[in-house]
Amino acid sequence: MLPIGGVKEKVLGAVRAGITRIVLPKRNEPDLEDLPAEVRKTIEVYPCENLGQVLALALRGASFREGRLLFGDQAPGDVAPLHAYHH
């Protein structure tokens, strides 16, 4: 995941809107130091390195292990590999 700009402004806007769970590119973690301490105490930040981690957070009951998005009690070996769709 590529880093984003304006982290402080985006997080402050989210907090004003009542959002407290923040998914952020891992490379933007140092930008959180720019936030006021009282804001940092009220948010949960999930620094992610790839889209699989983001999807696992966004899709309830999912996890991302061994490069695969899993649901429920699935083991990584239970999931068929994904195939690319070509037009």
PDB file of N, CA, C and O in Angstrom:
ATOM      1  N   MET A   1       0.838  -1.175   0.000  1.00  0.00           N
ATOM      2  CA  MET A   1       0.000   0.000   0.000  1.00  0.00           C
ATOM      3  C   MET A   1       0.878   1.231   0.000  1.00  0.00           C
ATOM      4  O   MET A   1       1.867   1.312   0.728  1.00  0.00           O
ATOM      5  N   LEU A   2       0.508   2.168  -0.811  1.00  0.00           N
ATOM      6  CA  LEU A   2       1.264   3.409  -0.891  1.00  0.00           C
ATOM      7  C   LEU A   2       0.833   4.374   0.210  1.00  0.00           C
ATOM      8  O   LEU A   2      -0.326   4.362   0.624  1.00  0.00           O
ATOM      9  N   PRO A   3       1.749   5.201   0.685  1.00  0.00           N
ATOM     10  CA  PRO A   3       1.383   6.177   1.706  1.00  0.00           C
ATOM     11  C   PRO A   3       0.438   7.227   1.122  1.00  0.00           C
ATOM     12  O   PRO A   3       0.412   7.455  -0.087  1.00  0.00           O
ATOM     13  N   ILE A   4      -0.331   7.858   2.000  1.00  0.00           N
ATOM     14  CA  ILE A   4      -1.269   8.896   1.590  1.00  0.00           C
ATOM     15  C   ILE A   4      -0.847  10.224   2.199  1.00  0.00           C
ATOM     16  O   ILE A   4      -0.041  10.255   3.130  1.00  0.00           O
ATOM     17  N   GLY A   5      -1.385  11.314   1.681  1.00  0.00           N
ATOM     18  CA  GLY A   5      -1.104  12.641   2.221  1.00  0.00           C
ATOM     19  C   GLY A   5      -2.257  13.113   3.086  1.00  0.00           C
ATOM     20  O   GLY A   5      -3.367  12.585   3.007  1.00  0.00           O
ATOM     21  N   GLY A   6      -1.987  14.100   3.903  1.00  0.00           N
ATOM     22  CA  GLY A   6      -3.026  14.728   4.704  1.00  0.00           C
ATOM     23  C   GLY A   6      -3.616  13.843   5.782  1.00  0.00           C
ATOM     24  O   GLY A   6      -4.806  13.939   6.083  1.00  0.00           O
ATOM     25  N   VAL A   7      -2.797  12.981   6.368  1.00  0.00           N
ATOM     26  CA  VAL A   7      -3.293  12.044   7.383  1.00  0.00           C
ATOM     27  C   VAL A   7      -3.928  12.774   8.554  1.00  0.00           C
ATOM     28  O   VAL A   7      -5.017  12.409   8.996  1.00  0.00           O
ATOM     29  N   LYS A   8      -3.263  13.793   9.056  1.00  0.00           N
ATOM     30  CA  LYS A   8      -3.786  14.513  10.220  1.00  0.00           C
ATOM     31  C   LYS A   8      -5.184  15.061   9.923  1.00  0.00           C
ATOM     32  O   LYS A   8      -6.103  14.878  10.722  1.00  0.00           O
ATOM     33  N   GLU A   9      -5.347  15.723   8.795  1.00  0.00           N
ATOM     34  CA  GLU A   9      -6.629  16.319   8.440  1.00  0.00           C
ATOM     35  C   GLU A   9      -7.698  15.251   8.233  1.00  0.00           C
ATOM     36  O   GLU A   9      -8.842  15.428   8.650  1.00  0.00           O
ATOM     37  N   LYS A  10      -7.330  14.147   7.593  1.00  0.00           N
ATOM     38  CA  LYS A  10      -8.289  13.062   7.342  1.00  0.00           C
ATOM     39  C   LYS A  10      -8.740  12.413   8.652  1.00  0.00           C
ATOM     40  O   LYS A  10      -9.927  12.146   8.841  1.00  0.00           O
ATOM     41  N   VAL A  11      -7.801  12.164   9.542  1.00  0.00           N
ATOM     42  CA  VAL A  11      -8.151  11.535  10.823  1.00  0.00           C
ATOM     43  C   VAL A  11      -8.996  12.477  11.671  1.00  0.00           C
ATOM     44  O   VAL A  11      -9.980  12.048  12.273  1.00  0.00           O
ATOM     45  N   LEU A  12      -8.629  13.747  11.727  1.00  0.00           N
ATOM     46  CA  LEU A  12      -9.413  14.707  12.509  1.00  0.00           C
ATOM     47  C   LEU A  12     -10.833  14.823  11.949  1.00  0.00           C
ATOM     48  O   LEU A  12     -11.793  14.915  12.715  1.00  0.00           O
ATOM     49  N   GLY A  13     -10.973  14.818  10.635  1.00  0.00           N
ATOM     50  CA  GLY A  13     -12.294  14.846  10.018  1.00  0.00           C
ATOM     51  C   GLY A  13     -13.101  13.607  10.354  1.00  0.00           C
ATOM     52  O   GLY A  13     -14.299  13.692  10.625  1.00  0.00           O
ATOM     53  N   ALA A  14     -12.439  12.447  10.335  1.00  0.00           N
ATOM     54  CA  ALA A  14     -13.120  11.195  10.677  1.00  0.00           C
ATOM     55  C   ALA A  14     -13.597  11.221  12.126  1.00  0.00           C
ATOM     56  O   ALA A  14     -14.723  10.814  12.416  1.00  0.00           O
ATOM     57  N   VAL A  15     -12.755  11.693  13.031  1.00  0.00           N
ATOM     58  CA  VAL A  15     -13.117  11.755  14.448  1.00  0.00           C
ATOM     59  C   VAL A  15     -14.301  12.702  14.648  1.00  0.00           C
ATOM     60  O   VAL A  15     -15.210  12.401  15.422  1.00  0.00           O
ATOM     61  N   ARG A  16     -14.295  13.836  13.958  1.00  0.00           N
ATOM     62  CA  ARG A  16     -15.427  14.771  14.050  1.00  0.00           C
ATOM     63  C   ARG A  16     -16.719  14.123  13.560  1.00  0.00           C
ATOM     64  O   ARG A  16     -17.802  14.459  14.038  1.00  0.00           O
ATOM     65  N   ALA A  17     -16.608  13.195  12.608  1.00  0.00           N
ATOM     66  CA  ALA A  17     -17.783  12.498  12.066  1.00  0.00           C
ATOM     67  C   ALA A  17     -18.166  11.279  12.900  1.00  0.00           C
ATOM     68  O   ALA A  17     -19.128  10.583  12.572  1.00  0.00           O
ATOM     69  N   GLY A  18     -17.413  11.009  13.989  1.00  0.00           N
ATOM     70  CA  GLY A  18     -17.736   9.890  14.869  1.00  0.00           C
ATOM     71  C   GLY A  18     -17.034   8.590  14.530  1.00  0.00           C
ATOM     72  O   GLY A  18     -17.348   7.548  15.105  1.00  0.00           O
ATOM     73  N   ILE A  19     -16.093   8.637  13.610  1.00  0.00           N
ATOM     74  CA  ILE A  19     -15.342   7.440  13.217  1.00  0.00           C
ATOM     75  C   ILE A  19     -14.125   7.304  14.126  1.00  0.00           C
ATOM     76  O   ILE A  19     -13.357   8.252  14.287  1.00  0.00           O
ATOM     77  N   THR A  20     -13.951   6.128  14.720  1.00  0.00           N
ATOM     78  CA  THR A  20     -12.808   5.932  15.624  1.00  0.00           C
ATOM     79  C   THR A  20     -11.904   4.790  15.187  1.00  0.00           C
ATOM     80  O   THR A  20     -10.806   4.648  15.726  1.00  0.00           O
ATOM     81  N   ARG A  21     -12.327   3.974  14.231  1.00  0.00           N
ATOM     82  CA  ARG A  21     -11.471   2.900  13.714  1.00  0.00           C
ATOM     83  C   ARG A  21     -10.878   3.367  12.393  1.00  0.00           C
ATOM     84  O   ARG A  21     -11.605   3.603  11.429  1.00  0.00           O
ATOM     85  N   ILE A  22      -9.557   3.500  12.351  1.00  0.00           N
ATOM     86  CA  ILE A  22      -8.860   4.060  11.201  1.00  0.00           C
ATOM     87  C   ILE A  22      -7.957   3.000  10.581  1.00  0.00           C
ATOM     88  O   ILE A  22      -7.125   2.407  11.269  1.00  0.00           O
ATOM     89  N   VAL A  23      -8.120   2.762   9.277  1.00  0.00           N
ATOM     90  CA  VAL A  23      -7.235   1.885   8.513  1.00  0.00           C
ATOM     91  C   VAL A  23      -6.287   2.802   7.758  1.00  0.00           C
ATOM     92  O   VAL A  23      -6.713   3.721   7.059  1.00  0.00           O
ATOM     93  N   LEU A  24      -4.996   2.538   7.909  1.00  0.00           N
ATOM     94  CA  LEU A  24      -3.981   3.456   7.412  1.00  0.00           C
ATOM     95  C   LEU A  24      -2.836   2.664   6.793  1.00  0.00           C
ATOM     96  O   LEU A  24      -2.472   1.608   7.310  1.00  0.00           O
ATOM     97  N   PRO A  25      -2.257   3.156   5.688  1.00  0.00           N
ATOM     98  CA  PRO A  25      -1.052   2.497   5.182  1.00  0.00           C
ATOM     99  C   PRO A  25       0.035   2.499   6.265  1.00  0.00           C
ATOM    100  O   PRO A  25       0.248   3.508   6.936  1.00  0.00           O
ATOM    101  N   LYS A  26       0.702   1.387   6.423  1.00  0.00           N
ATOM    102  CA  LYS A  26       1.732   1.247   7.464  1.00  0.00           C
ATOM    103  C   LYS A  26       2.786   2.353   7.364  1.00  0.00           C
ATOM    104  O   LYS A  26       3.279   2.835   8.384  1.00  0.00           O
ATOM    105  N   ARG A  27       3.125   2.751   6.150  1.00  0.00           N
ATOM    106  CA  ARG A  27       4.160   3.774   5.973  1.00  0.00           C
ATOM    107  C   ARG A  27       3.714   5.148   6.461  1.00  0.00           C
ATOM    108  O   ARG A  27       4.536   6.059   6.564  1.00  0.00           O
ATOM    109  N   ASN A  28       2.435   5.313   6.763  1.00  0.00           N
ATOM    110  CA  ASN A  28       1.934   6.577   7.305  1.00  0.00           C
ATOM    111  C   ASN A  28       1.891   6.592   8.831  1.00  0.00           C
ATOM    112  O   ASN A  28       1.492   7.594   9.423  1.00  0.00           O
ATOM    113  N   GLU A  29       2.292   5.508   9.470  1.00  0.00           N
ATOM    114  CA  GLU A  29       2.251   5.445  10.941  1.00  0.00           C
ATOM    115  C   GLU A  29       2.946   6.637  11.608  1.00  0.00           C
ATOM    116  O   GLU A  29       2.411   7.175  12.577  1.00  0.00           O
ATOM    117  N   PRO A  30       4.118   7.069  11.125  1.00  0.00           N
ATOM    118  CA  PRO A  30       4.778   8.209  11.777  1.00  0.00           C
ATOM    119  C   PRO A  30       3.937   9.493  11.737  1.00  0.00           C
ATOM    120  O   PRO A  30       4.113  10.368  12.585  1.00  0.00           O
ATOM    121  N   ASP A  31       3.028   9.615  10.762  1.00  0.00           N
ATOM    122  CA  ASP A  31       2.189  10.813  10.659  1.00  0.00           C
ATOM    123  C   ASP A  31       1.215  10.947  11.823  1.00  0.00           C
ATOM    124  O   ASP A  31       0.705  12.037  12.082  1.00  0.00           O
ATOM    125  N   LEU A  32       0.953   9.854  12.521  1.00  0.00           N
ATOM    126  CA  LEU A  32       0.031   9.903  13.659  1.00  0.00           C
ATOM    127  C   LEU A  32       0.578  10.743  14.803  1.00  0.00           C
ATOM    128  O   LEU A  32      -0.184  11.220  15.644  1.00  0.00           O
ATOM    129  N   GLU A  33       1.899  10.929  14.839  1.00  0.00           N
ATOM    130  CA  GLU A  33       2.511  11.745  15.892  1.00  0.00           C
ATOM    131  C   GLU A  33       2.077  13.202  15.794  1.00  0.00           C
ATOM    132  O   GLU A  33       2.177  13.944  16.771  1.00  0.00           O
ATOM    133  N   ASP A  34       1.588  13.623  14.609  1.00  0.00           N
ATOM    134  CA  ASP A  34       1.126  14.996  14.420  1.00  0.00           C
ATOM    135  C   ASP A  34      -0.243  15.236  15.047  1.00  0.00           C
ATOM    136  O   ASP A  34      -0.670  16.384  15.177  1.00  0.00           O
ATOM    137  N   LEU A  35      -0.937  14.164  15.436  1.00  0.00           N
ATOM    138  CA  LEU A  35      -2.269  14.294  16.023  1.00  0.00           C
ATOM    139  C   LEU A  35      -2.171  14.704  17.488  1.00  0.00           C
ATOM    140  O   LEU A  35      -1.226  14.320  18.177  1.00  0.00           O
ATOM    141  N   PRO A  36      -3.139  15.479  17.968  1.00  0.00           N
ATOM    142  CA  PRO A  36      -3.155  15.800  19.398  1.00  0.00           C
ATOM    143  C   PRO A  36      -3.278  14.518  20.229  1.00  0.00           C
ATOM    144  O   PRO A  36      -3.931  13.563  19.810  1.00  0.00           O
ATOM    145  N   ALA A  37      -2.655  14.504  21.391  1.00  0.00           N
ATOM    146  CA  ALA A  37      -2.651  13.320  22.253  1.00  0.00           C
ATOM    147  C   ALA A  37      -4.066  12.877  22.606  1.00  0.00           C
ATOM    148  O   ALA A  37      -4.337  11.678  22.672  1.00  0.00           O
ATOM    149  N   GLU A  38      -4.977  13.832  22.837  1.00  0.00           N
ATOM    150  CA  GLU A  38      -6.342  13.450  23.206  1.00  0.00           C
ATOM    151  C   GLU A  38      -7.065  12.747  22.058  1.00  0.00           C
ATOM    152  O   GLU A  38      -7.948  11.925  22.304  1.00  0.00           O
ATOM    153  N   VAL A  39      -6.707  13.053  20.816  1.00  0.00           N
ATOM    154  CA  VAL A  39      -7.293  12.360  19.663  1.00  0.00           C
ATOM    155  C   VAL A  39      -6.708  10.956  19.546  1.00  0.00           C
ATOM    156  O   VAL A  39      -7.435   9.991  19.311  1.00  0.00           O
ATOM    157  N   ARG A  40      -5.387  10.846  19.712  1.00  0.00           N
ATOM    158  CA  ARG A  40      -4.737   9.523  19.612  1.00  0.00           C
ATOM    159  C   ARG A  40      -5.317   8.539  20.625  1.00  0.00           C
ATOM    160  O   ARG A  40      -5.373   7.338  20.360  1.00  0.00           O
ATOM    161  N   LYS A  41      -5.750   9.041  21.785  1.00  0.00           N
ATOM    162  CA  LYS A  41      -6.319   8.165  22.814  1.00  0.00           C
ATOM    163  C   LYS A  41      -7.690   7.642  22.435  1.00  0.00           C
ATOM    164  O   LYS A  41      -8.117   6.612  22.957  1.00  0.00           O
ATOM    165  N   THR A  42      -8.394   8.325  21.538  1.00  0.00           N
ATOM    166  CA  THR A  42      -9.775   7.960  21.226  1.00  0.00           C
ATOM    167  C   THR A  42      -9.919   7.106  19.971  1.00  0.00           C
ATOM    168  O   THR A  42     -11.024   6.660  19.663  1.00  0.00           O
ATOM    169  N   ILE A  43      -8.824   6.867  19.235  1.00  0.00           N
ATOM    170  CA  ILE A  43      -8.940   6.127  17.973  1.00  0.00           C
ATOM    171  C   ILE A  43      -8.222   4.782  18.048  1.00  0.00           C
ATOM    172  O   ILE A  43      -7.276   4.597  18.814  1.00  0.00           O
ATOM    173  N   GLU A  44      -8.700   3.863  17.237  1.00  0.00           N
ATOM    174  CA  GLU A  44      -8.026   2.581  17.019  1.00  0.00           C
ATOM    175  C   GLU A  44      -7.441   2.648  15.611  1.00  0.00           C
ATOM    176  O   GLU A  44      -8.175   2.849  14.643  1.00  0.00           O
ATOM    177  N   VAL A  45      -6.134   2.482  15.492  1.00  0.00           N
ATOM    178  CA  VAL A  45      -5.483   2.574  14.191  1.00  0.00           C
ATOM    179  C   VAL A  45      -5.002   1.191  13.778  1.00  0.00           C
ATOM    180  O   VAL A  45      -4.385   0.468  14.560  1.00  0.00           O
ATOM    181  N   TYR A  46      -5.299   0.839  12.530  1.00  0.00           N
ATOM    182  CA  TYR A  46      -4.895  -0.440  11.970  1.00  0.00           C
ATOM    183  C   TYR A  46      -3.950  -0.173  10.802  1.00  0.00           C
ATOM    184  O   TYR A  46      -4.405   0.047   9.679  1.00  0.00           O
ATOM    185  N   PRO A  47      -2.638  -0.191  11.053  1.00  0.00           N
ATOM    186  CA  PRO A  47      -1.683   0.036   9.970  1.00  0.00           C
ATOM    187  C   PRO A  47      -1.581  -1.222   9.095  1.00  0.00           C
ATOM    188  O   PRO A  47      -1.319  -2.312   9.604  1.00  0.00           O
ATOM    189  N   CYS A  48      -1.785  -1.072   7.802  1.00  0.00           N
ATOM    190  CA  CYS A  48      -1.806  -2.217   6.890  1.00  0.00           C
ATOM    191  C   CYS A  48      -0.719  -2.086   5.833  1.00  0.00           C
ATOM    192  O   CYS A  48      -0.361  -0.987   5.409  1.00  0.00           O
ATOM    193  N   GLU A  49      -0.208  -3.235   5.423  1.00  0.00           N
ATOM    194  CA  GLU A  49       0.822  -3.267   4.386  1.00  0.00           C
ATOM    195  C   GLU A  49       0.276  -3.713   3.037  1.00  0.00           C
ATOM    196  O   GLU A  49       0.910  -3.479   2.008  1.00  0.00           O
ATOM    197  N   ASN A  50      -0.908  -4.360   3.026  1.00  0.00           N
ATOM    198  CA  ASN A  50      -1.447  -4.844   1.758  1.00  0.00           C
ATOM    199  C   ASN A  50      -2.970  -4.895   1.791  1.00  0.00           C
ATOM    200  O   ASN A  50      -3.584  -4.788   2.853  1.00  0.00           O
ATOM    201  N   LEU A  51      -3.567  -5.060   0.622  1.00  0.00           N
ATOM    202  CA  LEU A  51      -5.016  -5.042   0.490  1.00  0.00           C
ATOM    203  C   LEU A  51      -5.677  -6.193   1.247  1.00  0.00           C
ATOM    204  O   LEU A  51      -6.795  -6.035   1.739  1.00  0.00           O
ATOM    205  N   GLY A  52      -5.024  -7.330   1.352  1.00  0.00           N
ATOM    206  CA  GLY A  52      -5.586  -8.460   2.092  1.00  0.00           C
ATOM    207  C   GLY A  52      -5.863  -8.102   3.534  1.00  0.00           C
ATOM    208  O   GLY A  52      -6.894  -8.489   4.085  1.00  0.00           O
ATOM    209  N   GLN A  53      -4.956  -7.366   4.153  1.00  0.00           N
ATOM    210  CA  GLN A  53      -5.157  -6.938   5.532  1.00  0.00           C
ATOM    211  C   GLN A  53      -6.335  -5.981   5.640  1.00  0.00           C
ATOM    212  O   GLN A  53      -7.109  -6.056   6.594  1.00  0.00           O
ATOM    213  N   VAL A  54      -6.477  -5.085   4.673  1.00  0.00           N
ATOM    214  CA  VAL A  54      -7.593  -4.137   4.682  1.00  0.00           C
ATOM    215  C   VAL A  54      -8.912  -4.886   4.545  1.00  0.00           C
ATOM    216  O   VAL A  54      -9.863  -4.607   5.276  1.00  0.00           O
ATOM    217  N   LEU A  55      -8.975  -5.834   3.613  1.00  0.00           N
ATOM    218  CA  LEU A  55     -10.206  -6.600   3.413  1.00  0.00           C
ATOM    219  C   LEU A  55     -10.560  -7.414   4.656  1.00  0.00           C
ATOM    220  O   LEU A  55     -11.732  -7.512   5.020  1.00  0.00           O
ATOM    221  N   ALA A  56      -9.563  -7.991   5.302  1.00  0.00           N
ATOM    222  CA  ALA A  56      -9.824  -8.774   6.516  1.00  0.00           C
ATOM    223  C   ALA A  56     -10.432  -7.891   7.603  1.00  0.00           C
ATOM    224  O   ALA A  56     -11.265  -8.358   8.380  1.00  0.00           O
ATOM    225  N   LEU A  57     -10.032  -6.632   7.669  1.00  0.00           N
ATOM    226  CA  LEU A  57     -10.607  -5.703   8.642  1.00  0.00           C
ATOM    227  C   LEU A  57     -12.010  -5.270   8.237  1.00  0.00           C
ATOM    228  O   LEU A  57     -12.893  -5.127   9.084  1.00  0.00           O
ATOM    229  N   ALA A  58     -12.209  -5.063   6.947  1.00  0.00           N
ATOM    230  CA  ALA A  58     -13.490  -4.549   6.462  1.00  0.00           C
ATOM    231  C   ALA A  58     -14.575  -5.622   6.418  1.00  0.00           C
ATOM    232  O   ALA A  58     -15.751  -5.311   6.606  1.00  0.00           O
ATOM    233  N   LEU A  59     -14.209  -6.858   6.176  1.00  0.00           N
ATOM    234  CA  LEU A  59     -15.180  -7.939   6.064  1.00  0.00           C
ATOM    235  C   LEU A  59     -15.236  -8.681   7.391  1.00  0.00           C
ATOM    236  O   LEU A  59     -14.281  -9.356   7.776  1.00  0.00           O
ATOM    237  N   ARG A  60     -16.340  -8.556   8.075  1.00  0.00           N
ATOM    238  CA  ARG A  60     -16.473  -9.170   9.401  1.00  0.00           C
ATOM    239  C   ARG A  60     -16.282 -10.683   9.319  1.00  0.00           C
ATOM    240  O   ARG A  60     -16.803 -11.340   8.418  1.00  0.00           O
ATOM    241  N   GLY A  61     -15.533 -11.219  10.267  1.00  0.00           N
ATOM    242  CA  GLY A  61     -15.313 -12.656  10.329  1.00  0.00           C
ATOM    243  C   GLY A  61     -14.206 -13.144   9.411  1.00  0.00           C
ATOM    244  O   GLY A  61     -13.967 -14.347   9.315  1.00  0.00           O
ATOM    245  N   ALA A  62     -13.531 -12.230   8.739  1.00  0.00           N
ATOM    246  CA  ALA A  62     -12.462 -12.623   7.823  1.00  0.00           C
ATOM    247  C   ALA A  62     -11.107 -12.453   8.497  1.00  0.00           C
ATOM    248  O   ALA A  62     -10.958 -11.693   9.454  1.00  0.00           O
ATOM    249  N   SER A  63     -10.127 -13.177   7.976  1.00  0.00           N
ATOM    250  CA  SER A  63      -8.744 -13.009   8.425  1.00  0.00           C
ATOM    251  C   SER A  63      -7.851 -13.141   7.204  1.00  0.00           C
ATOM    252  O   SER A  63      -8.277 -13.643   6.163  1.00  0.00           O
ATOM    253  N   PHE A  64      -6.621 -12.694   7.334  1.00  0.00           N
ATOM    254  CA  PHE A  64      -5.660 -12.751   6.236  1.00  0.00           C
ATOM    255  C   PHE A  64      -4.435 -13.484   6.749  1.00  0.00           C
ATOM    256  O   PHE A  64      -3.674 -12.957   7.560  1.00  0.00           O
ATOM    257  N   ARG A  65      -4.250 -14.720   6.263  1.00  0.00           N
ATOM    258  CA  ARG A  65      -3.117 -15.538   6.693  1.00  0.00           C
ATOM    259  C   ARG A  65      -2.488 -16.207   5.487  1.00  0.00           C
ATOM    260  O   ARG A  65      -3.174 -16.636   4.559  1.00  0.00           O
ATOM    261  N   GLU A  66      -1.181 -16.286   5.523  1.00  0.00           N
ATOM    262  CA  GLU A  66      -0.413 -16.966   4.483  1.00  0.00           C
ATOM    263  C   GLU A  66      -0.811 -16.490   3.092  1.00  0.00           C
ATOM    264  O   GLU A  66      -0.884 -17.277   2.147  1.00  0.00           O
ATOM    265  N   GLY A  67      -1.067 -15.180   2.982  1.00  0.00           N
ATOM    266  CA  GLY A  67      -1.384 -14.598   1.688  1.00  0.00           C
ATOM    267  C   GLY A  67      -2.783 -14.863   1.188  1.00  0.00           C
ATOM    268  O   GLY A  67      -3.064 -14.651   0.008  1.00  0.00           O
ATOM    269  N   ARG A  68      -3.684 -15.329   2.069  1.00  0.00           N
ATOM    270  CA  ARG A  68      -5.056 -15.650   1.653  1.00  0.00           C
ATOM    271  C   ARG A  68      -6.067 -15.005   2.586  1.00  0.00           C
ATOM    272  O   ARG A  68      -5.858 -14.917   3.796  1.00  0.00           O
ATOM    273  N   LEU A  69      -7.168 -14.555   1.996  1.00  0.00           N
ATOM    274  CA  LEU A  69      -8.282 -14.023   2.752  1.00  0.00           C
ATOM    275  C   LEU A  69      -9.168 -15.193   3.142  1.00  0.00           C
ATOM    276  O   LEU A  69      -9.654 -15.917   2.273  1.00  0.00           O
ATOM    277  N   LEU A  70      -9.387 -15.390   4.449  1.00  0.00           N
ATOM    278  CA  LEU A  70     -10.124 -16.548   4.950  1.00  0.00           C
ATOM    279  C   LEU A  70     -11.363 -16.105   5.710  1.00  0.00           C
ATOM    280  O   LEU A  70     -11.385 -15.033   6.315  1.00  0.00           O
ATOM    281  N   PHE A  71     -12.389 -16.936   5.673  1.00  0.00           N
ATOM    282  CA  PHE A  71     -13.632 -16.656   6.380  1.00  0.00           C
ATOM    283  C   PHE A  71     -13.912 -17.766   7.371  1.00  0.00           C
ATOM    284  O   PHE A  71     -13.710 -18.941   7.063  1.00  0.00           O
ATOM    285  N   GLY A  72     -14.379 -17.403   8.565  1.00  0.00           N
ATOM    286  CA  GLY A  72     -14.725 -18.384   9.579  1.00  0.00           C
ATOM    287  C   GLY A  72     -13.515 -19.162  10.046  1.00  0.00           C
ATOM    288  O   GLY A  72     -12.456 -18.590  10.307  1.00  0.00           O
ATOM    289  N   ASP A  73     -13.678 -20.475  10.150  1.00  0.00           N
ATOM    290  CA  ASP A  73     -12.614 -21.344  10.658  1.00  0.00           C
ATOM    291  C   ASP A  73     -11.794 -21.992   9.551  1.00  0.00           C
ATOM    292  O   ASP A  73     -11.109 -22.985   9.794  1.00  0.00           O
ATOM    293  N   GLN A  74     -11.852 -21.455   8.356  1.00  0.00           N
ATOM    294  CA  GLN A  74     -11.103 -22.037   7.249  1.00  0.00           C
ATOM    295  C   GLN A  74      -9.609 -22.033   7.545  1.00  0.00           C
ATOM    296  O   GLN A  74      -9.070 -21.081   8.110  1.00  0.00           O
ATOM    297  N   ALA A  75      -8.969 -23.102   7.157  1.00  0.00           N
ATOM    298  CA  ALA A  75      -7.512 -23.150   7.202  1.00  0.00           C
ATOM    299  C   ALA A  75      -7.011 -22.710   5.834  1.00  0.00           C
ATOM    300  O   ALA A  75      -7.726 -22.885   4.847  1.00  0.00           O
ATOM    301  N   PRO A  76      -5.811 -22.145   5.736  1.00  0.00           N
ATOM    302  CA  PRO A  76      -5.302 -21.678   4.446  1.00  0.00           C
ATOM    303  C   PRO A  76      -5.341 -22.749   3.360  1.00  0.00           C
ATOM    304  O   PRO A  76      -5.561 -22.419   2.194  1.00  0.00           O
ATOM    305  N   GLY A  77      -5.136 -24.007   3.700  1.00  0.00           N
ATOM    306  CA  GLY A  77      -5.158 -25.080   2.709  1.00  0.00           C
ATOM    307  C   GLY A  77      -6.551 -25.409   2.191  1.00  0.00           C
ATOM    308  O   GLY A  77      -6.682 -26.096   1.178  1.00  0.00           O
ATOM    309  N   ASP A  78      -7.605 -24.927   2.872  1.00  0.00           N
ATOM    310  CA  ASP A  78      -8.986 -25.198   2.465  1.00  0.00           C
ATOM    311  C   ASP A  78      -9.458 -24.289   1.336  1.00  0.00           C
ATOM    312  O   ASP A  78     -10.533 -24.507   0.778  1.00  0.00           O
ATOM    313  N   VAL A  79      -8.677 -23.284   0.997  1.00  0.00           N
ATOM    314  CA  VAL A  79      -9.113 -22.289   0.029  1.00  0.00           C
ATOM    315  C   VAL A  79      -8.474 -22.566  -1.323  1.00  0.00           C
ATOM    316  O   VAL A  79      -7.257 -22.718  -1.432  1.00  0.00           O
ATOM    317  N   ALA A  80      -9.317 -22.630  -2.352  1.00  0.00           N
ATOM    318  CA  ALA A  80      -8.795 -22.832  -3.704  1.00  0.00           C
ATOM    319  C   ALA A  80      -8.083 -21.563  -4.145  1.00  0.00           C
ATOM    320  O   ALA A  80      -8.516 -20.466  -3.795  1.00  0.00           O
ATOM    321  N   PRO A  81      -7.000 -21.688  -4.904  1.00  0.00           N
ATOM    322  CA  PRO A  81      -6.292 -20.496  -5.359  1.00  0.00           C
ATOM    323  C   PRO A  81      -7.177 -19.668  -6.289  1.00  0.00           C
ATOM    324  O   PRO A  81      -8.020 -20.210  -7.005  1.00  0.00           O
ATOM    325  N   LEU A  82      -6.979 -18.358  -6.270  1.00  0.00           N
ATOM    326  CA  LEU A  82      -7.713 -17.470  -7.153  1.00  0.00           C
ATOM    327  C   LEU A  82      -7.117 -17.514  -8.541  1.00  0.00           C
ATOM    328  O   LEU A  82      -5.902 -17.629  -8.701  1.00  0.00           O
ATOM    329  N   HIS A  83      -7.968 -17.424  -9.541  1.00  0.00           N
ATOM    330  CA  HIS A  83      -7.500 -17.399 -10.930  1.00  0.00           C
ATOM    331  C   HIS A  83      -7.877 -16.062 -11.531  1.00  0.00           C
ATOM    332  O   HIS A  83      -8.951 -15.530 -11.250  1.00  0.00           O
ATOM    333  N   ALA A  84      -7.007 -15.520 -12.352  1.00  0.00           N
ATOM    334  CA  ALA A  84      -7.278 -14.232 -12.984  1.00  0.00           C
ATOM    335  C   ALA A  84      -8.382 -14.381 -14.011  1.00  0.00           C
ATOM    336  O   ALA A  84      -8.453 -15.391 -14.711  1.00  0.00           O
ATOM    337  N   TYR A  85      -9.240 -13.384 -14.103  1.00  0.00           N
ATOM    338  CA  TYR A  85     -10.310 -13.378 -15.078  1.00  0.00           C
ATOM    339  C   TYR A  85      -9.841 -12.560 -16.261  1.00  0.00           C
ATOM    340  O   TYR A  85      -9.439 -11.408 -16.097  1.00  0.00           O
ATOM    341  N   HIS A  86      -9.885 -13.132 -17.445  1.00  0.00           N
ATOM    342  CA  HIS A  86      -9.459 -12.422 -18.662  1.00  0.00           C
ATOM    343  C   HIS A  86     -10.674 -12.188 -19.542  1.00  0.00           C
ATOM    344  O   HIS A  86     -11.500 -13.085 -19.710  1.00  0.00           O
ATOM    345  N   HIS A  87     -10.794 -10.983 -20.110  1.00  0.00           N
ATOM    346  CA  HIS A  87     -11.910 -10.654 -21.003  1.00  0.00           C
ATOM    347  C   HIS A  87     -11.716 -11.298 -22.347  1.00  0.00           C
ATOM    348  O   HIS A  87     -12.552 -11.137 -23.236  1.00  0.00           O
TER     349      HIS A  87
END
